[in-house]
Amino acid sequence: MALTKEQVAKAKDWFRSKEVMATCPACRGKETDLGEVLVMLFPKGAGEAPGVGVPMLAVRCNQCGYFRLFDAAMMGLA
């Protein structure tokens, strides 16, 4: 699902409150885009029950394309 303006603001506030590094861990780029909230399915043995979906917020580096995933439910977005 695409993020609303309110969700983008909430995500940015959450990142600030948790002091999440703004720089990309791969290339140290400083410009990122917030993606959509995706549901990730975990296979058997991955620490979650089979078929359990976890909503994740994707953050993409504009310089190298590296993606970071954050638990959208923990952030209050899902």
C-alpha positions in Angstrom: 0.0 0.0 0.0 1.2 3.5 -0.8 2.0 5.7 2.1 -0.3 8.7 2.9 1.3 12.1 3.9 0.4 11.3 7.5 2.2 7.9 7.4 5.3 9.5 5.8 5.4 12.0 8.6 4.9 9.3 11.2 7.6 7.2 9.7 10.1 10.1 9.7 9.2 10.9 13.3 9.8 7.2 14.2 13.2 7.2 12.5 14.2 10.4 14.4 12.9 9.0 17.7 14.9 5.7 17.2 17.9 7.6 15.9 18.0 5.4 12.7 21.0 6.3 10.6 20.0 8.4 7.6 23.0 7.3 5.6 23.0 4.1 3.5 24.9 1.2 5.1 26.1 0.1 1.7 27.4 3.3 0.0 26.9 6.0 2.7 24.5 7.9 0.4 22.3 10.3 2.2 19.2 10.4 -0.1 16.5 7.8 0.4 12.9 7.2 -0.7 10.3 5.7 1.5 8.6 2.9 -0.4 5.3 1.2 0.1 4.3 -1.0 3.0 4.9 -4.6 1.8 3.9 -7.9 3.4 6.8 -10.2 3.6 6.1 -13.9 4.0 8.5 -16.0 6.0 9.3 -19.6 5.0 9.3 -22.5 7.5 12.1 -22.3 10.0 12.7 -18.6 9.6 11.6 -17.8 13.1 8.0 -17.1 12.2 5.1 -19.5 11.8 4.7 -20.7 8.1 2.6 -18.3 6.0 2.7 -15.5 8.5 3.0 -12.1 6.8 4.8 -9.2 8.4 4.2 -5.7 7.1 7.5 -4.0 6.2 8.3 -0.5 5.1 10.9 -0.5 2.3 13.5 2.4 2.3 15.6 2.6 -0.9 18.9 4.5 -1.3 18.7 6.8 -4.3 22.5 6.5 -4.9 23.0 2.7 -5.1 19.5 1.2 -4.8 20.1 -0.7 -1.6 16.9 -1.5 0.3 16.4 -1.6 4.0 13.2 -3.1 5.5 11.5 -1.9 8.8 8.7 -3.5 10.7 5.7 -1.3 9.7 3.5 -2.6 12.6 6.2 -1.6 15.1 6.3 1.8 13.5 2.5 2.2 13.8 2.0 2.2 10.0 0.1 -1.1 9.7 
